[in-house]
Structure formats: structure tokens, C-alpha cells
Amino acid sequence: MVKAVTRNISVSVETSFLEKDSDPDQQYFVWAYRITIENTGEETVQLLNRYWQITDAEGRGQEVRGAGVVGEQPVLAPGESYTYSSGTPLNTASGFMRGSYHMQNKAGEDFDIEVPAFSLDSPYHAPQLH
């Protein structure tokens, strides 16, 4: 598990490789990730948008932006947490993700919190070039 804290909001990430959804012979690898966002501060906040940078083992990247997470824009009062699961496919046997969540407090102040970089690892290895 990896974790980052920004403005008293903790973001923890756990990943797992989904063997049953992957097809290594077709260079298709799938991971699930589970994220817990915990408000350890003293202000109520809402997650409005997400931003992801997803990079495969060959350095190819893609960016994903959108409203909320898994169709929700959770509100977290002090001491509350929110957990969700999602996933991503890659065309390589490994890669990594990092990102941020755009938040807003009750006073209307907007700010971003870090989603720590996390690796996407599988038991497969990229073919070696000779």
C-alpha cells in the first residue's frame, strides 16, 4: 500500500493484478486498485474531479480527467473516509499510475490533493529484445 497526505486528507492505494481478466498472449493486462480517502482535518470537503496519469512499461502515457470517482462526488466530514475500487488495462506487463483529486471545502475554496504514484505489477515480463 502507498499513501500520501495533502491538507490533512490521506489517500491510500492498494493494487492487485487481475489474472482472470488479462490475456498475456494478446498483450492485455488488467489491474484493480482500491483507494481510501480519509479526512483527518477539521473541515468538510468534497471530491469534485479526478486526474490520472497512466504510464505503461514502454513509457507510453495517457491522461484521464473526469467528474468524481466511480460516478460519485463524495463529501467527507472530519473523521470520515470513502473507499472505492476501479481498474485499468495496459498493453504491457507493468506500469504505474499517479494523479490528483480536485477538492472543495464548505467555504468554496478549491484545492488539489495528491494520489501517490503506485505501480502496476504482474507476474509477466516484457519480451527481451536481442
C-alpha positions in Angstrom: 0.0 0.0 0.0 1.2 3.5 -0.8 -0.1 6.7 0.9 0.0 10.5 0.5 -1.4 13.2 2.7 -2.3 16.7 1.5 -4.1 19.2 3.7 -5.0 16.6 6.2 -6.6 14.3 3.6 -5.0 10.9 3.3 -5.1 8.9 0.1 -4.1 5.2 0.3 -3.9 2.9 -2.6 -3.8 -0.9 -2.9 -3.4 -2.8 -6.2 -4.0 -6.3 -7.5 -3.3 -7.9 -10.8 -6.4 -9.5 -12.4 -5.2 -12.7 -14.0 -8.7 -13.8 -15.0 -9.3 -10.6 -16.9 -5.9 -10.4 -18.6 -4.7 -12.1 -21.8 -0.9 -12.0 -21.8 -0.7 -13.7 -25.2 -2.6 -10.6 -26.6 -0.5 -8.2 -24.6 -3.6 -7.2 -22.4 -3.1 -6.9 -18.7 -5.6 -5.7 -16.2 -5.3 -4.3 -12.6 -7.7 -3.4 -9.9 -7.0 -0.7 -7.5 -8.7 0.2 -4.2 -8.4 3.8 -2.9 -9.3 5.0 0.5 -9.6 8.8 1.1 -9.7 9.8 4.7 -10.4 13.3 6.1 -8.2 13.7 9.2 -8.6 17.5 9.1 -11.2 19.8 10.6 -13.1 21.0 7.5 -15.7 19.2 5.4 -14.5 18.6 1.9 -16.0 17.3 -1.4 -14.2 15.4 -4.2 -15.2 17.1 -7.4 -12.9 15.8 -10.2 -10.1 13.3 -10.8 -7.0 13.4 -12.8 -4.8 10.4 -13.7 -1.5 9.9 -15.5 -1.2 6.2 -16.5 2.2 5.1 -18.0 3.0 1.7 -19.4 6.3 -0.2 -19.2 7.4 1.4 -22.5 6.8 4.9 -21.3 3.6 5.5 -23.3 1.3 7.6 -21.2 -2.3 8.6 -21.2 -4.2 11.2 -19.1 -7.7 10.7 -17.8 -9.8 13.5 -16.4 -13.4 13.4 -15.2 -16.0 14.3 -12.6 -15.8 12.5 -9.3 -14.8 8.8 -8.9 -16.9 5.8 -10.0 -19.8 8.2 -10.7 -19.7 9.8 -7.2 -18.5 13.1 -5.8 -18.2 12.1 -2.1 -18.5 14.6 0.8 -16.2 13.9 3.7 -16.8 15.5 7.1 -13.9 15.5 9.6 -13.1 11.9 10.6 -14.9 10.3 7.6 -13.4 8.1 4.9 -14.5 6.9 1.5 -13.3 3.8 -0.3 -13.8 2.8 -3.9 -12.5 0.3 -6.4 -11.7 0.7 -10.0 -9.3 -0.7 -12.6 -7.2 -0.1 -15.6 -5.8 -2.2 -18.5 -2.4 -1.8 -20.1 -0.7 -3.3 -23.2 2.4 -4.1 -21.2 3.0 -6.4 -18.2 3.7 -3.5 -15.9 3.3 0.3 -15.5 2.3 2.9 -13.0 -0.3 5.5 -12.2 -0.4 8.8 -10.3 -2.8 11.6 -10.1 -4.8 14.1 -8.1 -8.3 14.8 -6.8 -9.7 18.3 -7.2 -11.5 19.1 -3.9 -13.6 21.9 -2.5 -14.3 22.9 1.1 -17.5 24.3 2.5 -16.2 27.8 2.1 -15.9 27.2 -1.6 -12.1 27.0 -1.7 -10.8 24.7 -4.4 -7.6 22.7 -4.0 -5.9 19.6 -5.3 -4.7 16.6 -3.2 -2.1 14.1 -4.3 -2.8 10.5 -5.3 0.6 8.8 -4.7 2.3 7.1 -7.6 1.6 3.4 -7.5 3.0 0.5 -9.6 1.0 -1.9 -11.7 3.0 -5.2 -11.5 2.1 -8.6 -12.9 4.0 -11.9 -12.9 4.7 -11.5 -16.6 7.8 -9.8 -18.1 8.2 -7.9 -21.2 9.9 -9.8 -24.0 13.6 -9.1 -24.1 15.0 -7.5 -27.3 18.2 -9.1 -28.6 
